């Protein structure tokens, strides 16, 4: 929950309006609640082995509100998927690795780690292609 009113910076209690300026905070509180629900949904989907849907849910959470929890969970998803892709590359399964990377980079497009992994996969694909 927000600690201060975005209009007058007064300290807030658990009310839907600011005690000082009377600003209506319902939409802000609802946005925070929806963001939290998407974060919880992302975790549940991850535990249900639905990583793609988990990425979608955590991105929806972050679009509503950038919380430390959601940012950390997104980084966790990136790390987990990077390890899985590295395992595929280690087993010389270049095309399945590229396919997984394509999908995960579509869901989390600005990850430097995934971009580097994609460049490395492209390098391997080029050097292992028949001449």
N, C-alpha and C positions, 0 to 999 in steps of 0.2 A: 504494500500500500504506500502511496505517496506520503511523504512526511510533511511537505510544505505546499501551500497553495501556489499554483503556477501564476496566478494573477498578482497576489500581494505578498507572497512568501510567508504568510502567517503559518504557524505550526498547526497541523491538523489533528483532529481526533477522528474517531470512526463515524463520521457523518458524511452525508452526500452533498453538503454545502460548506463553504468556508465560514468559520465563525466571525471573521473580521469583515470581509468584503461581500459575503453571501453569494459567491460564485457557485454555480451549479457544477458539481464534480462527478455527476452520474456517468457521463460518457467516459471519462478518464478511468473511473473505477471499473466500469464494465470492460474497457480495453485491457486493463491489467488482469482482470479475471479470465478473459478469453485467452490472453497470452499464457497465463499459467496453465490453463486447461490444455492448450496445444503442447506445452512442454511435457505435461504428464502423459498425454497421448503419445508423444514421440518416444518416451521411455518405454511405455507399454508395448508399442509396436516394435521397438528394438528387441525387447525380450521375447516377442512372438516371432522373431526372425523375419520381420518385414522391414528391412533396412531402408528400402526406397521410400516407403510410406513414412517411416520415422524421419527421414531427411526432409520430406515435404512438411511434416507437422512442425519440426523445429524451425524451419524457415518461416512458416506462418506465424509461429510464436515470436520470432525475432522481428518480423514485419510490424507486429503490433506493439512490441516493447522489447528493447534490447536489455535483457537482464543478464547478470553475470552467469547465472545458472544455465540459461539457454546458450550463451556463447561458449561456455565450457563443454556443454553436451555436444554442440556442433563440432568443436575441435576433437572431442572423443570419437565422434562418428567418422571424421576425416582420418584420424589415426587408425581406427579399426579397419576401415576400408583400404587404406594404404597398405596395411600389413597383409590383408587378403590378396590384394593385387600383386604385391611383392612375392607372395607364395606362388601365385600363378606364373609370374615371370620366372621364378626359380625352377619351376617344373616345365619351362619352355612352352607354356600355353599362352602364346602371345596374343592370339586373336580373342580368346575369352577375357584376358586381362584388358585389352583395348576396349572391348565391349563394356566391361564393368566400369572402366575409367570414363568412358563416354557418358554413361548414365549418371554416375556420381558427380561428374563435373557439371553436368546439366543442372543438377539439383543444388550444387554448391559451386557456382562458377568462379568465385574470386579467391579460391584457395591456392596459395603459392605452392604448397606442398603437392597438391594434386596436379598443378600445371607442370611442375618439375617431373613428376612421375609420368605424366603424359608424354613429355618430351623424351624421356628415357625410353619409354615403350616404343615411340616412333623410331628412335634410333635403332633399337633392337629389331624392329620389323624391317627396316631398310637394310640393315646389315645381314639379316637372315633370309632375305628374299632371294629366290633363284635368279641367276643372271642370264 
